[in-house]
Structures are given as C-alpha cells and as structure tokens.
Amino acid sequence: MSFSVGQVARLAGVTVRTLHHYDEIGLLTPGERTGTGYRRYTDDDLTRLQQILLYRELGFPLDEIAVILDAPHADELTHLRRQHELLTRKAERLHEVIAAVERAIQARATGIALTPAERFEIFGDFRPEDHDAETERRWGGSAAYEQSRRRVASYTKADWLQLKAEAAALTGDLVAALKAGLPAGDPRVMDLAERHRGHIGRWFYDCGHDLHARLGDLYVDDPRFTATLDAAAPGLARYLRDAIHANARRAAL
C-alpha cells in the first residue's frame, strides 16, 4: 500500500511543500512513483517520516537528522529508544520551567514587589508564596488579611530590610530576657510583647490584644512556628506566648 503526497501531508500534519523539500534534500525520498511520475510513499517512508518529525520536535537540524537516520545499524527500535530518552529529558525540563513560571505567578499574587535577587536577599530559601493557600484558608476574607496584603504590596526592598532588622532586634531582646531568667510576666518582658504587637500593627495589620493573644497561641500550637522561634533559643515560643498573654491581661486592667 502506498500514499500520495497529499495523503501523507494530512496524516503527518505537515505541508506538501515540506515533503517536497525533504525529497529535494534527500532526507525523505518517496519509495515509489506512478507511471506518470507522481510520488507515492510506502509504509517504510512513513516510518522514516515519523522519525524525522520526532527529531525535529527535539530540535535537531535536518542535516543532523539525515546523518542519524542513515547511520549503520540504527534500526527503528534504536531510534525510538533514543527519542524516548530525549523526550523524557525535554519533558523534565519543561516541568521545571512550568514550575518556575507557577512560582513566579504565586510570587506576583502575594503582592511582594521584589526582584528574584532581592527576594533571595531578604527571605533566603523561605518562599512566602508557598504558604499562600494555607494563609488564605485560615484568614482569607478577614480585615487583617486584606490589610496585610495591601500593605506588603507597596513595600520596597528597603522596607523589607528595615522590617527584617526590627524583627531580628526584637527577637534578640526576647532571647536576652529569656536567658537572663526574667519571668514572662515581668513588666520588661511584657513591654517586649507590646513591642511585638506594635511591630505587627506597623508592618502588617491592626493587631488588638485579643488577636495578639490568639497569635501567641499559634506560636505554641503550630510546630512550624514553634520550631522557627525555638531555633533562636529553646523555649522562646512558649516564653513569647506567655508574655503576650500577660501583656493582654495588663492592658485589660
């Protein structure tokens, strides 16, 4: 059984002109011709065309494809195995590219207007967008959530660096108080808790004492928050939680 150039073009999804070009350069010459000189493609020709199109998909130029296909001892199975390996690598690379684009979309969705280099300088390996889904599930729609999103959307690199420096200084003072053995209910430690509340209110959202107390509970109840705080000093998460609650009780008097 053989096929006309038009039939092969439709089957393969290429143009007749492309098939004529392949014939002209000797890459794919029809195995049969009619008595009147019309090209007719055999099953073997279609197999070769499939190989050509697969290698083209992989980015090989036509002259290299000709060398590959005409290499001695290179049968159809050999080509298919090679193409499978190359396509698998290409798919893996595409998945990486897709993942990178998705991360960029998530980063833009957070409203953090920083370049990739600035994000790495400020956040390191931590990626705020990885926590977007959980944050929205927990607090999405709340006034605090919307206020925080609006604020961070306007922050520059300088703002983030200042925020980070203030947070580090506060953590350092809390660690010093903990190591000095000051009770969480000591007025000096409660003042640090109030400073913590003010930091949240200044940079993210209005944080009343009740909301602050719930946030303090989260520091102890969520192992991820606990691990982050306790990395600065063992027991810091619970210490800060207790200081926050003590400060809230002091404010209620």
C-alpha positions as CSV (number, residue, x, y, z in Angstrom):
1,M,0.0,0.0,0.0
2,S,1.3,3.5,-0.8
3,F,0.1,7.0,-0.3
4,S,0.1,10.2,-2.3
5,V,2.0,13.3,-1.1
6,G,-1.3,14.9,-0.2
7,Q,-2.4,12.0,1.9
8,V,0.9,11.8,3.8
9,A,0.8,15.6,4.4
10,R,-2.7,15.2,6.0
11,L,-1.7,12.1,8.0
12,A,1.5,13.7,9.4
13,G,0.2,17.2,9.8
14,V,2.8,18.8,7.6
15,T,2.6,20.7,4.4
16,V,3.1,19.3,0.9
17,R,5.8,21.8,0.4
18,T,7.7,20.4,3.5
19,L,7.5,16.9,2.0
20,H,8.8,18.2,-1.4
21,H,11.7,19.9,0.5
22,Y,12.6,16.7,2.3
23,D,12.6,14.9,-1.1
24,E,14.8,17.6,-2.7
25,I,17.5,17.4,0.0
26,G,17.4,13.6,0.0
27,L,16.1,13.3,3.6
28,L,12.8,11.5,2.6
29,T,12.5,10.3,-0.9
30,P,9.3,8.5,-1.8
31,G,9.9,4.8,-2.3
32,E,7.6,4.6,-5.3
33,R,6.4,6.6,-8.2
34,T,3.5,6.1,-10.5
35,G,3.9,5.6,-14.2
36,T,3.2,9.2,-14.7
37,G,5.9,10.3,-12.2
38,Y,3.8,11.1,-9.2
39,R,5.4,10.4,-5.8
40,R,4.0,7.5,-3.7
41,Y,5.0,7.0,-0.1
42,T,5.4,3.5,1.3
43,D,5.0,2.3,4.9
44,D,8.7,2.4,5.3
45,D,8.7,6.0,4.1
46,L,6.0,6.9,6.7
47,T,8.2,5.3,9.4
48,R,11.1,7.4,8.4
49,L,8.9,10.5,8.3
50,Q,7.8,9.8,11.9
51,Q,11.5,9.6,12.9
52,I,12.2,12.9,11.1
53,L,9.4,14.7,12.8
54,L,10.3,13.3,16.3
55,Y,13.9,14.5,15.9
56,R,12.6,17.9,14.6
57,E,10.5,18.2,17.7
58,L,13.6,17.6,19.8
59,G,15.3,20.5,18.0
60,F,17.7,18.6,15.7
61,P,18.5,20.3,12.3
62,L,17.7,18.5,9.1
63,D,21.3,17.7,8.2
64,E,21.9,16.1,11.6
65,I,18.7,14.1,11.3
66,A,19.9,12.7,7.9
67,V,23.2,11.6,9.5
68,I,21.4,10.0,12.4
69,L,18.8,8.1,10.3
70,D,21.4,6.9,7.8
71,A,23.9,5.7,10.4
72,P,24.7,2.0,10.1
73,H,23.0,-0.5,12.4
74,A,20.4,2.2,13.5
75,D,17.1,0.5,13.3
76,E,13.6,1.8,14.2
77,L,13.7,0.5,17.7
78,T,17.1,2.1,18.4
79,H,15.7,5.5,17.2
80,L,12.6,5.1,19.3
81,R,14.5,4.3,22.4
82,R,16.8,7.3,21.8
83,Q,13.9,9.6,21.1
84,H,12.1,8.4,24.2
85,E,15.1,9.2,26.3
86,L,15.5,12.7,24.7
87,L,11.8,13.4,25.0
88,T,11.8,12.4,28.7
89,R,14.6,14.8,29.4
90,K,12.8,17.5,27.5
91,A,9.6,16.8,29.5
92,E,11.5,17.0,32.8
93,R,13.0,20.3,31.7
94,L,9.6,21.6,30.7
95,H,8.2,20.6,34.0
96,E,10.9,22.6,35.7
97,V,10.1,25.6,33.5
98,I,6.4,25.3,34.3
99,A,7.1,25.0,38.0
100,A,9.3,28.2,37.8
101,V,6.5,30.0,36.0
102,E,4.0,28.9,38.6
103,R,6.3,30.1,41.4
104,A,6.6,33.4,39.6
105,I,2.8,33.6,39.3
106,Q,2.4,32.8,43.0
107,A,5.1,35.4,43.9
108,R,3.2,38.1,42.0
109,A,0.0,37.0,43.6
110,T,1.4,37.7,47.0
111,G,1.9,41.3,46.0
112,I,5.6,41.3,47.1
113,A,7.1,43.6,44.5
114,L,10.7,42.4,44.6
115,T,13.1,41.1,42.0
116,P,14.2,37.4,42.4
117,A,17.6,38.6,43.7
118,E,16.0,40.9,46.3
119,R,13.6,38.2,47.4
120,F,16.5,35.8,48.0
121,E,18.5,38.5,49.8
122,I,15.6,39.2,52.2
123,F,13.9,35.8,52.5
124,G,16.7,33.4,51.7
125,D,15.3,29.9,50.9
126,F,12.0,30.8,52.5
127,R,9.3,31.4,49.9
128,P,6.2,33.3,51.3
129,E,4.1,32.2,48.3
130,D,4.4,28.5,49.4
131,H,2.1,29.4,52.4
132,D,-0.4,31.4,50.4
133,A,-3.0,28.7,50.2
134,E,-2.9,27.9,53.9
135,T,-2.9,31.6,54.9
136,E,-5.9,32.3,52.7
137,R,-7.7,29.2,54.1
138,R,-7.1,30.3,57.7
139,W,-7.6,34.1,57.4
140,G,-8.8,34.8,53.9
141,G,-11.6,37.4,53.8
142,S,-10.7,38.8,57.2
143,A,-9.9,42.5,57.6
144,A,-6.4,41.7,58.9
145,Y,-5.7,39.5,55.9
146,E,-6.8,42.1,53.4
147,Q,-5.0,44.9,55.2
148,S,-1.8,42.9,55.3
149,R,-1.9,42.2,51.6
150,R,-2.5,45.8,50.7
151,R,0.4,46.9,52.8
152,V,3.0,44.4,51.7
153,A,2.2,45.1,48.1
154,S,3.7,48.6,48.4
155,Y,6.9,47.6,50.3
156,T,10.3,48.2,48.6
157,K,13.5,46.3,49.3
158,A,14.4,49.0,51.8
159,D,11.1,48.5,53.6
160,W,11.6,44.7,53.8
161,L,15.2,45.1,55.1
162,Q,14.0,47.5,57.8
163,L,11.2,45.2,58.8
164,K,13.6,42.3,58.9
165,A,16.1,44.3,61.0
166,E,13.4,45.3,63.5
167,A,12.2,41.8,63.9
168,A,15.7,40.5,64.4
169,A,16.4,43.1,67.1
170,L,13.1,42.2,68.9
171,T,14.0,38.5,68.8
172,G,17.4,39.3,70.1
173,D,15.9,41.2,73.1
174,L,13.5,38.4,73.8
175,V,16.3,35.8,73.8
176,A,18.3,38.0,76.1
177,A,15.4,38.3,78.5
178,L,14.8,34.5,78.4
179,K,18.4,33.8,79.1
180,A,18.5,36.3,81.9
181,G,15.7,34.3,83.6
182,L,13.2,37.1,83.6
183,P,9.6,35.7,84.0
184,A,7.3,36.2,81.1
185,G,5.1,38.3,83.4
186,D,7.9,40.7,84.2
187,P,7.0,44.3,83.1
188,R,10.1,44.4,81.0
189,V,9.2,41.2,79.1
190,M,5.6,42.4,78.7
191,D,7.0,45.6,77.2
192,L,8.7,43.4,74.6
193,A,5.4,41.6,73.9
194,E,3.8,45.0,73.4
195,R,6.7,45.9,71.1
196,H,6.0,42.7,69.2
197,R,2.3,43.7,68.8
198,G,3.3,47.1,67.6
199,H,5.6,45.6,65.0
200,I,2.8,43.6,63.6
201,G,0.5,46.6,63.6
202,R,3.0,48.8,62.0
203,W,4.0,46.5,59.1
204,F,1.1,44.1,58.6
205,Y,-2.3,44.7,60.2
206,D,-4.0,46.3,63.1
207,C,-3.4,43.8,65.9
208,G,-5.5,44.2,69.0
209,H,-4.7,42.3,72.2
210,D,-7.2,39.6,71.6
211,L,-5.9,38.9,68.2
212,H,-2.3,39.1,69.5
213,A,-3.2,36.5,72.2
214,R,-4.5,34.1,69.5
215,L,-1.4,34.6,67.5
216,G,0.7,33.8,70.6
217,D,-1.3,30.6,71.0
218,L,-0.4,29.7,67.4
219,Y,3.3,30.1,68.2
220,V,2.9,27.1,70.5
221,D,0.2,25.1,68.9
222,D,1.8,25.1,65.4
223,P,5.0,23.1,65.4
224,R,6.3,25.2,62.5
225,F,6.1,28.4,64.4
226,T,7.5,26.8,67.5
227,A,10.5,25.4,65.5
228,T,11.2,28.8,64.0
229,L,11.1,30.7,67.3
230,D,12.9,28.0,69.3
231,A,15.7,28.0,66.7
232,A,16.7,31.3,68.3
233,A,16.5,29.9,71.8
234,P,14.9,26.8,73.2
235,G,11.6,27.6,74.8
236,L,11.3,31.0,73.1
237,A,7.9,30.2,71.5
238,R,6.3,29.4,74.8
239,Y,8.0,32.3,76.5
240,L,6.7,34.8,73.9
241,R,3.2,33.3,74.1
242,D,3.2,33.7,77.9
243,A,4.5,37.3,77.7
244,I,1.8,38.1,75.1
245,H,-1.0,36.8,77.3
246,A,0.5,38.6,80.4
247,N,0.6,41.8,78.3
248,A,-3.0,41.4,77.2
249,R,-4.1,40.9,80.9
250,R,-2.2,44.0,81.8
251,A,-3.9,46.0,79.1
252,A,-7.3,44.9,80.3
253,L,-6.8,46.2,83.8
